Amino acid sequence: MASWSPCSTRSLSPAGSPLSLRGSWAYDVIYLPTHLERNVKITKGALPLGLVLDADKDKGVNGAAVKSICSKKAIALDGRIQVGDYIVRINQESLRNVTSSQARAILRRTNLIGTQCKFVVFRALIV
């Protein structure tokens, strides 16, 4: 009967060193630094936000990417959030490591609650 000890060579830890992650999804993801975040406060009034998010891009570690913006809605009229930006947080709800359905649920709640929304956004860089 084999016994396990913390010093054994067969580790059960899910975390590995960065070198052992080569070839996995985590090795290819670029984590954006927090000093690039900017705060955007939008007064939406009765208008819906008009925002479609893609939380599956880069596995969502940097937040949810803005996939499209509907014209004549609150986000489009404000103009500070663009397609390709990453939204990290909406009204204190984090969008890091969430699924697309969870991101949609957060957007639905945001549309229902209040007339002002606070976003934390990474600006998309065009290379």
N, CA, C and O atoms as a Tinker XYZ file with bonds, in Angstrom:
   508  protein
     1  N      0.842000   -1.176000    0.000000    73     2
     2  CA     0.000000    0.000000    0.000000    64     1     3
     3  C      0.885000    1.236000    0.000000    63     2     4     5
     4  O      1.753000    1.390000    0.859000    81     3
     5  N      0.661000    2.105000   -0.957000    73     3     6
     6  CA     1.467000    3.320000   -1.071000    64     5     7
     7  C      0.857000    4.414000   -0.212000    63     6     8     9
     8  O     -0.363000    4.548000   -0.123000    81     7
     9  N      1.707000    5.174000    0.403000    73     7    10
    10  CA     1.220000    6.301000    1.201000    64     9    11
    11  C      1.678000    7.598000    0.555000    63    10    12    13
    12  O      2.690000    7.635000   -0.145000    81    11
    13  N      0.934000    8.639000    0.795000    73    11    14
    14  CA     1.255000    9.938000    0.223000    64    13    15
    15  C      1.829000   10.837000    1.299000    63    14    16    17
    16  O      1.353000   10.838000    2.434000    81    15
    17  N      2.831000   11.588000    0.953000    73    15    18
    18  CA     3.380000   12.599000    1.860000    64    17    19
    19  C      3.609000   13.870000    1.057000    63    18    20    21
    20  O      3.759000   13.812000   -0.163000    81    19
    21  N      3.636000   15.026000    1.732000    73    19    22
    22  CA     3.848000   16.273000    0.998000    64    21    23
    23  C      5.177000   16.310000    0.251000    63    22    24    25
    24  O      5.340000   17.085000   -0.691000    81    23
    25  N      6.115000   15.485000    0.663000    73    23    26
    26  CA     7.436000   15.480000    0.034000    64    25    27
    27  C      7.549000   14.460000   -1.088000    63    26    28    29
    28  O      8.608000   14.329000   -1.701000    81    27
    29  N      6.478000   13.743000   -1.360000    73    27    30
    30  CA     6.570000   12.721000   -2.398000    64    29    31
    31  C      6.729000   13.369000   -3.765000    63    30    32    33
    32  O      6.392000   14.537000   -3.956000    81    31
    33  N      7.242000   12.605000   -4.700000    73    31    34
    34  CA     7.506000   13.137000   -6.037000    64    33    35
    35  C      6.226000   13.302000   -6.838000    63    34    36    37
    36  O      6.196000   14.083000   -7.789000    81    35
    37  N      5.189000   12.598000   -6.485000    73    35    38
    38  CA     3.918000   12.715000   -7.190000    64    37    39
    39  C      3.052000   13.732000   -6.462000    63    38    40    41
    40  O      2.344000   13.386000   -5.516000    81    39
    41  N      3.105000   14.953000   -6.888000    73    39    42
    42  CA     2.371000   16.026000   -6.229000    64    41    43
    43  C      0.918000   16.037000   -6.689000    63    42    44    45
    44  O      0.630000   15.837000   -7.869000    81    43
    45  N      0.019000   16.267000   -5.761000    73    43    46
    46  CA    -1.393000   16.381000   -6.086000    64    45    47
    47  C     -1.817000   17.837000   -6.235000    63    46    48    49
    48  O     -2.997000   18.116000   -6.445000    81    47
    49  N     -0.898000   18.744000   -6.132000    73    47    50
    50  CA    -1.206000   20.166000   -6.226000    64    49    51
    51  C     -1.597000   20.528000   -7.655000    63    50    52    53
    52  O     -0.910000   20.130000   -8.597000    81    51
    53  N     -2.702000   21.284000   -7.839000    73    51    54
    54  CA    -3.093000   21.678000   -9.185000    64    53    55
    55  C     -2.208000   22.774000   -9.762000    63    54    56    57
    56  O     -2.144000   22.946000  -10.979000    81    55
    57  N     -1.534000   23.508000   -8.906000    73    55    58
    58  CA    -0.688000   24.601000   -9.385000    64    57    59
    59  C      0.674000   24.062000   -9.778000    63    58    60    61
    60  O      1.237000   23.203000   -9.100000    81    59
    61  N      1.188000   24.570000  -10.865000    73    59    62
    62  CA     2.504000   24.166000  -11.321000    64    61    63
    63  C      3.364000   25.377000  -11.557000    63    62    64    65
    64  O      2.888000   26.511000  -11.514000    81    63
    65  N      4.610000   25.140000  -11.801000    73    63    66
    66  CA     5.490000   26.255000  -12.112000    64    65    67
    67  C      5.169000   26.746000  -13.520000    63    66    68    69
    68  O      4.604000   25.994000  -14.314000    81    67
    69  N      5.519000   27.998000  -13.849000    73    67    70
    70  CA     5.243000   28.499000  -15.198000    64    69    71
    71  C      5.865000   27.644000  -16.294000    63    70    72    73
    72  O      5.316000   27.552000  -17.392000    81    71
    73  N      6.996000   27.020000  -16.010000    73    71    74
    74  CA     7.613000   26.170000  -17.028000    64    73    75
    75  C      6.789000   24.924000  -17.300000    63    74    76    77
    76  O      6.767000   24.424000  -18.425000    81    75
    77  N      6.108000   24.417000  -16.271000    73    75    78
    78  CA     5.303000   23.217000  -16.480000    64    77    79
    79  C      3.987000   23.541000  -17.181000    63    78    80    81
    80  O      3.283000   22.629000  -17.615000    81    79
    81  N      3.642000   24.821000  -17.298000    73    79    82
    82  CA     2.408000   25.219000  -17.959000    64    81    83
    83  C      2.563000   25.353000  -19.467000    63    82    84    85
    84  O      1.573000   25.564000  -20.169000    81    83
    85  N      3.780000   25.236000  -19.978000    73    83    86
    86  CA     4.008000   25.372000  -21.416000    64    85    87
    87  C      3.109000   24.392000  -22.175000    63    86    88    89
    88  O      3.064000   23.200000  -21.872000    81    87
    89  N      2.402000   24.924000  -23.160000    73    87    90
    90  CA     1.493000   24.093000  -23.943000    64    89    91
    91  C      0.074000   24.095000  -23.414000    63    90    92    93
    92  O     -0.835000   23.647000  -24.114000    81    91
    93  N     -0.151000   24.583000  -22.202000    73    91    94
    94  CA    -1.502000   24.655000  -21.663000    64    93    95
    95  C     -2.079000   26.030000  -21.962000    63    94    96    97
    96  O     -1.364000   26.915000  -22.431000    81    95
    97  N     -3.357000   26.215000  -21.697000    73    95    98
    98  CA    -3.991000   27.502000  -21.993000    64    97    99
    99  C     -3.398000   28.622000  -21.159000    63    98   100   101
   100  O     -3.347000   29.758000  -21.631000    81    99
   101  N     -2.947000   28.352000  -19.936000    73    99   102
   102  CA    -2.431000   29.400000  -19.050000    64   101   103
   103  C     -1.096000   29.950000  -19.529000    63   102   104   105
   104  O     -0.743000   31.084000  -19.204000    81   103
   105  N     -0.358000   29.173000  -20.288000    73   103   106
   106  CA     0.951000   29.634000  -20.751000    64   105   107
   107  C      0.812000   30.710000  -21.822000    63   106   108   109
   108  O      1.664000   31.592000  -21.931000    81   107
   109  N     -0.255000   30.641000  -22.612000    73   107   110
   110  CA    -0.434000   31.551000  -23.736000    64   109   111
   111  C     -1.175000   32.839000  -23.380000    63   110   112   113
   112  O     -1.202000   33.769000  -24.186000    81   111
   113  N     -1.778000   32.914000  -22.192000    73   111   114
   114  CA    -2.589000   34.060000  -21.813000    64   113   115
   115  C     -1.702000   35.178000  -21.289000    63   114   116   117
   116  O     -0.821000   34.946000  -20.460000    81   115
   117  N     -1.936000   36.386000  -21.775000    73   115   118
   118  CA    -1.193000   37.556000  -21.312000    64   117   119
   119  C     -2.040000   38.264000  -20.264000    63   118   120   121
   120  O     -3.157000   38.699000  -20.546000    81   119
   121  N     -1.503000   38.377000  -19.058000    73   119   122
   122  CA    -2.199000   39.059000  -17.980000    64   121   123
   123  C     -1.895000   40.548000  -18.067000    63   122   124   125
   124  O     -0.730000   40.945000  -18.061000    81   123
   125  N     -2.928000   41.369000  -18.147000    73   123   126
   126  CA    -2.747000   42.809000  -18.270000    64   125   127
   127  C     -2.490000   43.420000  -16.896000    63   126   128   129
   128  O     -3.141000   43.032000  -15.926000    81   127
   129  N     -1.560000   44.367000  -16.790000    73   127   130
   130  CA    -1.257000   44.982000  -15.494000    64   129   131
   131  C     -2.395000   45.890000  -15.025000    63   130   132   133
   132  O     -3.077000   46.518000  -15.835000    81   131
   133  N     -2.587000   45.949000  -13.715000    73   131   134
   134  CA    -3.710000   46.703000  -13.162000    64   133   135
   135  C     -3.558000   48.209000  -13.336000    63   134   136   137
   136  O     -4.557000   48.926000  -13.272000    81   135
   137  N     -2.348000   48.714000  -13.553000    73   135   138
   138  CA    -2.209000   50.163000  -13.715000    64   137   139
   139  C     -2.791000   50.658000  -15.047000    63   138   140   141
   140  O     -2.888000   51.866000  -15.262000    81   139
   141  N     -3.176000   49.749000  -15.934000    73   139   142
   142  CA    -3.821000   50.132000  -17.192000    64   141   143
   143  C     -5.344000   50.236000  -17.067000    63   142   144   145
   144  O     -6.021000   50.654000  -18.007000    81   143
   145  N     -5.876000   49.855000  -15.904000    73   143   146
   146  CA    -7.321000   49.928000  -15.697000    64   145   147
   147  C     -7.770000   51.381000  -15.620000    63   146   148   149
   148  O     -7.047000   52.243000  -15.121000    81   147
   149  N     -8.965000   51.637000  -16.119000    73   147   150
   150  CA    -9.535000   52.976000  -15.956000    64   149   151
   151  C    -10.998000   52.839000  -15.557000    63   150   152   153
   152  O    -11.671000   51.878000  -15.929000    81   151
   153  N    -11.470000   53.801000  -14.804000    73   151   154
   154  CA   -12.843000   53.795000  -14.310000    64   153   155
   155  C    -13.724000   54.618000  -15.234000    63   154   156   157
   156  O    -13.366000   55.723000  -15.639000    81   155
   157  N    -14.886000   54.059000  -15.559000    73   155   158
   158  CA   -15.859000   54.743000  -16.406000    64   157   159
   159  C    -17.198000   54.697000  -15.681000    63   158   160   161
   160  O    -17.705000   53.622000  -15.360000    81   159
   161  N    -17.759000   55.865000  -15.430000    73   159   162
   162  CA   -19.071000   55.949000  -14.786000    64   161   163
   163  C    -20.073000   56.430000  -15.830000    63   162   164   165
   164  O    -19.910000   57.501000  -16.414000    81   163
   165  N    -21.106000   55.628000  -16.058000    73   163   166
   166  CA   -22.093000   55.927000  -17.096000    64   165   167
   167  C    -23.457000   56.140000  -16.450000    63   166   168   169
   168  O    -23.911000   55.329000  -15.642000    81   167
   169  N    -24.096000   57.231000  -16.815000    73   167   170
   170  CA   -25.475000   57.475000  -16.410000    64   169   171
   171  C    -26.353000   56.993000  -17.552000    63   170   172   173
   172  O    -26.412000   57.612000  -18.614000    81   171
   173  N    -27.029000   55.884000  -17.317000    73   171   174
   174  CA   -27.793000   55.273000  -18.397000    64   173   175
   175  C    -29.255000   55.694000  -18.400000    63   174   176   177
   176  O    -29.933000   55.555000  -19.418000    81   175
   177  N    -29.743000   56.199000  -17.294000    73   175   178
   178  CA   -31.153000   56.572000  -17.224000    64   177   179
   179  C    -32.032000   55.360000  -17.464000    63   178   180   181
   180  O    -31.787000   54.290000  -16.907000    81   179
   181  N    -33.052000   55.523000  -18.289000    73   179   182
   182  CA   -33.963000   54.416000  -18.596000    64   181   183
   183  C    -33.461000   53.551000  -19.744000    63   182   184   185
   184  O    -34.039000   52.501000  -20.027000    81   183
   185  N    -32.387000   53.984000  -20.408000    73   183   186
   186  CA   -31.865000   53.228000  -21.550000    64   185   187
   187  C    -31.170000   51.943000  -21.098000    63   186   188   189
   188  O    -30.544000   51.920000  -20.039000    81   187
   189  N    -31.275000   50.880000  -21.887000    73   187   190
   190  CA   -30.448000   49.702000  -21.619000    64   189   191
   191  C    -28.999000   49.998000  -21.991000    63   190   192   193
   192  O    -28.724000   50.948000  -22.724000    81   191
   193  N    -28.080000   49.189000  -21.489000    73   191   194
   194  CA   -26.661000   49.413000  -21.769000    64   193   195
   195  C    -26.324000   49.180000  -23.235000    63   194   196   197
   196  O    -25.547000   49.940000  -23.813000    81   195
   197  N    -26.890000   48.152000  -23.844000    73   195   198
   198  CA   -26.616000   47.868000  -25.259000    64   197   199
   199  C    -25.235000   47.296000  -25.481000    63   198   200   201
   200  O    -24.499000   47.753000  -26.355000    81   199
   201  N    -24.886000   46.307000  -24.702000    73   199   202
   202  CA   -23.532000   45.768000  -24.686000    64   201   203
   203  C    -23.580000   44.249000  -24.809000    63   202   204   205
   204  O    -24.382000   43.602000  -24.135000    81   203
   205  N    -22.730000   43.670000  -25.663000    73   203   206
   206  CA   -22.593000   42.220000  -25.780000    64   205   207
   207  C    -21.159000   41.879000  -25.416000    63   206   208   209
   208  O    -20.215000   42.429000  -25.984000    81   207
   209  N    -21.000000   40.955000  -24.452000    73   207   210
   210  CA   -19.674000   40.596000  -23.950000    64   209   211
   211  C    -19.283000   39.192000  -24.366000    63   210   212   213
   212  O    -20.139000   38.329000  -24.560000    81   211
   213  N    -17.983000   38.968000  -24.502000    73   211   214
   214  CA   -17.409000   37.652000  -24.788000    64   213   215
   215  C    -16.444000   37.316000  -23.660000    63   214   216   217
   216  O    -15.311000   37.796000  -23.642000    81   215
   217  N    -16.894000   36.491000  -22.719000    73   215   218
   218  CA   -16.062000   36.152000  -21.563000    64   217   219
   219  C    -15.132000   34.982000  -21.851000    63   218   220   221
   220  O    -14.297000   34.645000  -21.011000    81   219
   221  N    -15.253000   34.355000  -23.014000    73   219   222
   222  CA   -14.415000   33.202000  -23.326000    64   221   223
   223  C    -13.077000   33.593000  -23.935000    63   222   224   225
   224  O    -12.177000   32.757000  -24.012000    81   223
   225  N    -12.923000   34.827000  -24.366000    73   223   226
   226  CA   -11.674000   35.280000  -24.969000    64   225   227
   227  C    -10.589000   35.319000  -23.898000    63   226   228   229
   228  O    -10.806000   35.888000  -22.829000    81   227
   229  N     -9.437000   34.732000  -24.159000    73   227   230
   230  CA    -8.320000   34.638000  -23.206000    64   229   231
   231  C     -8.745000   33.985000  -21.895000    63   230   232   233
   232  O     -8.165000   34.272000  -20.848000    81   231
   233  N     -9.730000   33.129000  -21.937000    73   231   234
   234  CA   -10.242000   32.417000  -20.767000    64   233   235
   235  C    -10.783000   33.359000  -19.698000    63   234   236   237
   236  O    -10.991000   32.938000  -18.559000    81   235
   237  N    -11.013000   34.610000  -20.037000    73   235   238
   238  CA   -11.619000   35.561000  -19.113000    64   237   239
   239  C    -10.731000   36.045000  -17.985000    63   238   240   241
   240  O    -11.228000   36.661000  -17.043000    81   239
   241  N     -9.428000   35.787000  -18.048000    73   239   242
   242  CA    -8.561000   36.201000  -16.941000    64   241   243
   243  C     -8.435000   37.714000  -16.861000    63   242   244   245
   244  O     -8.168000   38.244000  -15.782000    81   243
   245  N     -8.616000   38.417000  -17.958000    73   243   246
   246  CA    -8.533000   39.875000  -17.963000    64   245   247
   247  C     -9.911000   40.526000  -17.966000    63   246   248   249
   248  O    -10.027000   41.732000  -18.186000    81   247
   249  N    -10.935000   39.753000  -17.729000    73   247   250
   250  CA   -12.291000   40.271000  -17.776000    64   249   251
   251  C    -12.983000   39.818000  -19.051000    63   250   252   253
   252  O    -12.482000   38.957000  -19.774000    81   251
   253  N    -14.136000   40.406000  -19.314000    73   251   254
   254  CA   -14.915000   40.043000  -20.496000    64   253   255
   255  C    -14.670000   41.063000  -21.600000    63   254   256   257
   256  O    -14.704000   42.270000  -21.360000    81   255
   257  N    -14.425000   40.576000  -22.797000    73   255   258
   258  CA   -14.173000   41.462000  -23.938000    64   257   259
   259  C    -15.497000   41.978000  -24.494000    63   258   260   261
   260  O    -16.481000   41.242000  -24.561000    81   259
   261  N    -15.511000   43.239000  -24.888000    73   259   262
   262  CA   -16.697000   43.829000  -25.509000    64   261   263
   263  C    -16.762000   43.328000  -26.949000    63   262   264   265
   264  O    -15.891000   43.628000  -27.765000    81   263
   265  N    -17.805000   42.564000  -27.243000    73   263   266
   266  CA   -17.955000   41.960000  -28.564000    64   265   267
   267  C    -18.662000   42.911000  -29.528000    63   266   268   269
   268  O    -18.262000   43.044000  -30.684000    81   267
   269  N    -19.708000   43.568000  -29.046000    73   267   270
   270  CA   -20.409000   44.548000  -29.879000    64   269   271
   271  C    -21.153000   45.533000  -28.990000    63   270   272   273
   272  O    -21.442000   45.262000  -27.825000    81   271
   273  N    -21.453000   46.688000  -29.582000    73   271   274
   274  CA   -22.185000   47.743000  -28.886000    64   273   275
   275  C    -23.351000   48.150000  -29.775000    63   274   276   277
   276  O    -23.162000   48.479000  -30.946000    81   275
   277  N    -24.549000   48.128000  -29.218000    73   275   278
   278  CA   -25.745000   48.513000  -29.973000    64   277   279
   279  C    -25.837000   50.032000  -30.050000    63   278   280   281
   280  O    -25.648000   50.730000  -29.054000    81   279
   281  N    -26.128000   50.525000  -31.235000    73   279   282
   282  CA   -26.232000   51.981000  -31.410000    64   281   283
   283  C    -27.467000   52.512000  -30.680000    63   282   284   285
   284  O    -28.436000   51.784000  -30.464000    81   283
   285  N    -27.417000   53.763000  -30.314000    73   283   286
   286  CA   -28.505000   54.476000  -29.638000    64   285   287
   287  C    -28.842000   53.904000  -28.268000    63   286   288   289
   288  O    -29.955000   54.098000  -27.778000    81   287
   289  N    -27.913000   53.209000  -27.649000    73   287   290
   290  CA   -28.069000   52.726000  -26.276000    64   289   291
   291  C    -27.071000   53.477000  -25.404000    63   290   292   293
   292  O    -26.277000   54.265000  -25.919000    81   291
   293  N    -27.098000   53.251000  -24.108000    73   291   294
   294  CA   -26.321000   54.050000  -23.156000    64   293   295
   295  C    -24.817000   54.006000  -23.418000    63   294   296   297
   296  O    -24.162000   55.047000  -23.378000    81   295
   297  N    -24.256000   52.826000  -23.686000    73   295   298
   298  CA   -22.806000   52.700000  -23.900000    64   297   299
   299  C    -22.392000   53.414000  -25.188000    63   298   300   301
   300  O    -21.370000   54.100000  -25.215000    81   299
   301  N    -23.172000   53.256000  -26.242000    73   299   302
   302  CA   -22.842000   53.895000  -27.524000    64   301   303
   303  C    -22.944000   55.412000  -27.428000    63   302   304   305
   304  O    -22.110000   56.123000  -27.988000    81   303
   305  N    -23.945000   55.911000  -26.735000    73   303   306
   306  CA   -24.111000   57.356000  -26.596000    64   305   307
   307  C    -23.001000   57.972000  -25.758000    63   306   308   309
   308  O    -22.592000   59.107000  -26.001000    81   307
   309  N    -22.511000   57.224000  -24.769000    73   307   310
   310  CA   -21.410000   57.719000  -23.934000    64   309   311
   311  C    -20.102000   57.743000  -24.716000    63   310   312   313
   312  O    -19.382000   58.741000  -24.687000    81   311
   313  N    -19.788000   56.647000  -25.417000    73   311   314
   314  CA   -18.633000   56.602000  -26.312000    64   313   315
   315  C    -17.284000   56.277000  -25.697000    63   314   316   317
   316  O    -16.296000   56.200000  -26.427000    81   315
   317  N    -17.196000   56.081000  -24.387000    73   315   318
   318  CA   -15.894000   55.814000  -23.761000    64   317   319
   319  C    -15.511000   54.344000  -23.767000    63   318   320   321
   320  O    -14.331000   54.023000  -23.625000    81   319
   321  N    -16.460000   53.450000  -23.925000    73   319   322
   322  CA   -16.178000   52.016000  -24.011000    64   321   323
   323  C    -16.315000   51.620000  -25.471000    63   322   324   325
   324  O    -17.311000   51.938000  -26.120000    81   323
   325  N    -15.299000   50.917000  -25.986000    73   323   326
   326  CA   -15.241000   50.550000  -27.400000    64   325   327
   327  C    -15.216000   49.031000  -27.561000    63   326   328   329
   328  O    -14.903000   48.305000  -26.618000    81   327
   329  N    -15.547000   48.561000  -28.755000    73   327   330
   330  CA   -15.446000   47.138000  -29.074000    64   329   331
   331  C    -13.987000   46.718000  -28.930000    63   330   332   333
   332  O    -13.087000   47.400000  -29.419000    81   331
   333  N    -13.760000   45.595000  -28.258000    73   331   334
   334  CA   -12.408000   45.092000  -28.032000    64   333   335
   335  C    -11.868000   45.413000  -26.653000    63   334   336   337
   336  O    -10.901000   44.790000  -26.214000    81   335
   337  N    -12.476000   46.381000  -25.949000    73   335   338
   338  CA   -12.055000   46.681000  -24.579000    64   337   339
   339  C    -12.390000   45.495000  -23.677000    63   338   340   341
   340  O    -13.281000   44.702000  -23.981000    81   339
   341  N    -11.671000   45.387000  -22.573000    73   339   342
   342  CA   -11.955000   44.363000  -21.570000    64   341   343
   343  C    -12.630000   45.026000  -20.383000    63   342   344   345
   344  O    -12.107000   45.997000  -19.837000    81   343
   345  N    -13.783000   44.515000  -19.978000    73   343   346
   346  CA   -14.463000   45.020000  -18.788000    64   345   347
   347  C    -14.118000   44.086000  -17.638000    63   346   348   349
   348  O    -14.411000   42.891000  -17.676000    81   347
   349  N    -13.493000   44.652000  -16.623000    73   347   350
   350  CA   -13.027000   43.872000  -15.476000    64   349   351
   351  C    -14.100000   43.804000  -14.397000    63   350   352   353
   352  O    -14.258000   42.776000  -13.738000    81   351
   353  N    -14.834000   44.896000  -14.215000    73   351   354
   354  CA   -15.804000   44.960000  -13.129000    64   353   355
   355  C    -16.956000   45.868000  -13.539000    63   354   356   357
   356  O    -16.761000   46.891000  -14.196000    81   355
   357  N    -18.165000   45.470000  -13.134000    73   355   358
   358  CA   -19.348000   46.314000  -13.296000    64   357   359
   359  C    -20.000000   46.426000  -11.926000    63   358   360   361
   360  O    -20.421000   45.421000  -11.352000    81   359
   361  N    -20.086000   47.645000  -11.399000    73   359   362
   362  CA   -20.736000   47.879000  -10.094000    64   361   363
   363  C    -20.260000   46.896000   -9.021000    63   362   364   365
   364  O    -21.085000   46.267000   -8.358000    81   363
   365  N    -18.988000   46.760000   -8.845000    73   363   366
   366  CA   -18.372000   45.905000   -7.826000    64   365   367
   367  C    -18.527000   44.407000   -8.093000    63   366   368   369
   368  O    -18.169000   43.603000   -7.231000    81   367
   369  N    -19.042000   44.008000   -9.245000    73   367   370
   370  CA   -19.105000   42.592000   -9.617000    64   369   371
   371  C    -17.989000   42.306000  -10.605000    63   370   372   373
   372  O    -17.916000   42.922000  -11.669000    81   371
   373  N    -17.123000   41.373000  -10.251000    73   371   374
   374  CA   -15.967000   41.053000  -11.084000    64   373   375
   375  C    -16.378000   40.235000  -12.307000    63   374   376   377
   376  O    -17.235000   39.355000  -12.228000    81   375
   377  N    -15.751000   40.545000  -13.428000    73   375   378
   378  CA   -15.960000   39.774000  -14.652000    64   377   379
   379  C    -14.729000   38.947000  -15.002000    63   378   380   381
   380  O    -14.632000   38.422000  -16.111000    81   379
   381  N    -13.804000   38.829000  -14.081000    73   379   382
   382  CA   -12.630000   37.984000  -14.301000    64   381   383
   383  C    -13.017000   36.525000  -14.059000    63   382   384   385
   384  O    -13.696000   36.202000  -13.084000    81   383
   385  N    -12.580000   35.667000  -14.951000    73   383   386
   386  CA   -12.799000   34.222000  -14.839000    64   385   387
   387  C    -14.275000   33.843000  -14.719000    63   386   388   389
   388  O    -14.620000   32.931000  -13.969000    81   387
   389  N    -15.142000   34.533000  -15.451000    73   387   390
   390  CA   -16.554000   34.164000  -15.493000    64   389   391
   391  C    -16.871000   33.606000  -16.877000    63   390   392   393
   392  O    -16.153000   33.861000  -17.844000    81   391
   393  N    -17.939000   32.856000  -16.954000    73   391   394
   394  CA   -18.382000   32.340000  -18.246000    64   393   395
   395  C    -19.203000   33.418000  -18.955000    63   394   396   397
   396  O    -19.564000   34.431000  -18.355000    81   395
   397  N    -19.489000   33.191000  -20.214000    73   395   398
   398  CA   -20.302000   34.156000  -20.964000    64   397   399
   399  C    -21.706000   34.267000  -20.381000    63   398   400   401
   400  O    -22.277000   35.357000  -20.353000    81   399
   401  N    -22.266000   33.158000  -19.918000    73   399   402
   402  CA   -23.611000   33.219000  -19.331000    64   401   403
   403  C    -23.601000   33.983000  -18.010000    63   402   404   405
   404  O    -24.556000   34.700000  -17.711000    81   403
   405  N    -22.541000   33.845000  -17.215000    73   403   406
   406  CA   -22.435000   34.625000  -15.982000    64   405   407
   407  C    -22.289000   36.111000  -16.300000    63   406   408   409
   408  O    -22.858000   36.951000  -15.603000    81   407
   409  N    -21.533000   36.442000  -17.344000    73   407   410
   410  CA   -21.375000   37.842000  -17.752000    64   409   411
   411  C    -22.714000   38.424000  -18.205000    63   410   412   413
   412  O    -23.028000   39.573000  -17.893000    81   411
   413  N    -23.506000   37.634000  -18.941000    73   411   414
   414  CA   -24.830000   38.097000  -19.362000    64   413   415
   415  C    -25.733000   38.345000  -18.155000    63   414   416   417
   416  O    -26.494000   39.313000  -18.137000    81   415
   417  N    -25.653000   37.477000  -17.150000    73   415   418
   418  CA   -26.466000   37.650000  -15.940000    64   417   419
   419  C    -26.079000   38.930000  -15.198000    63   418   420   421
   420  O    -26.946000   39.641000  -14.691000    81   419
   421  N    -24.788000   39.219000  -15.134000    73   419   422
   422  CA   -24.325000   40.454000  -14.488000    64   421   423
   423  C    -24.838000   41.668000  -15.262000    63   422   424   425
   424  O    -25.266000   42.651000  -14.657000    81   423
   425  N    -24.798000   41.607000  -16.598000    73   423   426
   426  CA   -25.321000   42.710000  -17.416000    64   425   427
   427  C    -26.826000   42.897000  -17.214000    63   426   428   429
   428  O    -27.309000   44.027000  -17.137000    81   427
   429  N    -27.563000   41.792000  -17.129000    73   427   430
   430  CA   -29.006000   41.884000  -16.900000    64   429   431
   431  C    -29.307000   42.568000  -15.571000    63   430   432   433
   432  O    -30.173000   43.440000  -15.493000    81   431
   433  N    -28.576000   42.161000  -14.516000    73   431   434
   434  CA   -28.764000   42.793000  -13.200000    64   433   435
   435  C    -28.445000   44.283000  -13.267000    63   434   436   437
   436  O    -29.152000   45.104000  -12.683000    81   435
   437  N    -27.379000   44.624000  -13.980000    73   435   438
   438  CA   -26.970000   46.025000  -14.097000    64   437   439
   439  C    -28.027000   46.845000  -14.818000    63   438   440   441
   440  O    -28.264000   47.997000  -14.458000    81   439
   441  N    -28.666000   46.269000  -15.832000    73   439   442
   442  CA   -29.731000   46.976000  -16.549000    64   441   443
   443  C    -30.944000   47.230000  -15.664000    63   442   444   445
   444  O    -31.657000   48.216000  -15.850000    81   443
   445  N    -31.182000   46.339000  -14.698000    73   443   446
   446  CA   -32.357000   46.456000  -13.837000    64   445   447
   447  C    -32.145000   47.391000  -12.654000    63   446   448   449
   448  O    -33.097000   47.999000  -12.166000    81   447
   449  N    -30.905000   47.509000  -12.191000    73   447   450
   450  CA   -30.627000   48.238000  -10.955000    64   449   451
   451  C    -30.093000   49.626000  -11.265000    63   450   452   453
   452  O    -29.039000   49.769000  -11.885000    81   451
   453  N    -30.815000   50.640000  -10.837000    73   451   454
   454  CA   -30.315000   52.012000  -10.868000    64   453   455
   455  C    -30.147000   52.621000  -12.244000    63   454   456   457
   456  O    -30.386000   51.989000  -13.272000    81   455
   457  N    -29.723000   53.887000  -12.221000    73   455   458
   458  CA   -29.528000   54.633000  -13.460000    64   457   459
   459  C    -28.064000   54.925000  -13.735000    63   458   460   461
   460  O    -27.726000   55.449000  -14.796000    81   459
   461  N    -27.183000   54.589000  -12.785000    73   459   462
   462  CA   -25.749000   54.802000  -12.980000    64   461   463
   463  C    -25.006000   53.483000  -12.869000    63   462   464   465
   464  O    -25.360000   52.623000  -12.063000    81   463
   465  N    -23.965000   53.330000  -13.692000    73   463   466
   466  CA   -23.147000   52.122000  -13.701000    64   465   467
   467  C    -21.684000   52.521000  -13.618000    63   466   468   469
   468  O    -21.250000   53.484000  -14.251000    81   467
   469  N    -20.930000   51.765000  -12.826000    73   467   470
   470  CA   -19.486000   51.989000  -12.737000    64   469   471
   471  C    -18.779000   50.808000  -13.388000    63   470   472   473
   472  O    -19.003000   49.656000  -13.015000    81   471
   473  N    -17.926000   51.101000  -14.361000    73   471   474
   474  CA   -17.173000   50.082000  -15.079000    64   473   475
   475  C    -15.689000   50.267000  -14.803000    63   474   476   477
   476  O    -15.209000   51.396000  -14.698000    81   475
   477  N    -14.966000   49.165000  -14.685000    73   475   478
   478  CA   -13.504000   49.190000  -14.699000    64   477   479
   479  C    -13.109000   48.520000  -16.005000    63   478   480   481
   480  O    -13.483000   47.377000  -16.265000    81   479
   481  N    -12.336000   49.251000  -16.838000    73   479   482
   482  CA   -12.104000   48.845000  -18.224000    64   481   483
   483  C    -10.621000   48.885000  -18.556000    63   482   484   485
   484  O     -9.898000   49.783000  -18.125000    81   483
   485  N    -10.175000   47.888000  -19.334000    73   483   486
   486  CA    -8.869000   47.926000  -19.996000    64   485   487
   487  C     -9.111000   48.372000  -21.422000    63   486   488   489
   488  O     -9.956000   47.798000  -22.109000    81   487
   489  N     -8.390000   49.382000  -21.885000    73   487   490
   490  CA    -8.517000   49.845000  -23.267000    64   489   491
   491  C     -7.870000   48.826000  -24.194000    63   490   492   493
   492  O     -6.762000   48.357000  -23.933000    81   491
   493  N     -8.558000   48.488000  -25.268000    73   491   494
   494  CA    -8.003000   47.580000  -26.267000    64   493   495
   495  C     -6.867000   48.283000  -26.992000    63   494   496   497
   496  O     -6.996000   49.441000  -27.390000    81   495
   497  N     -5.760000   47.583000  -27.160000    73   495   498
   498  CA    -4.615000   48.139000  -27.871000    64   497   499
   499  C     -4.605000   47.602000  -29.289000    63   498   500   501
   500  O     -4.651000   46.389000  -29.493000    81   499
   501  N     -4.546000   48.483000  -30.262000    73   499   502
   502  CA    -4.472000   48.086000  -31.664000    64   501   503
   503  C     -3.001000   47.924000  -32.012000    63   502   504   505
   504  O     -2.221000   48.868000  -31.889000    81   503
   505  N     -2.621000   46.724000  -32.449000    73   503   506
   506  CA    -1.215000   46.456000  -32.779000    64   505   507
   507  C     -1.062000   46.335000  -34.271000    63   506   508
   508  O      0.044000   46.111000  -34.762000    81   507
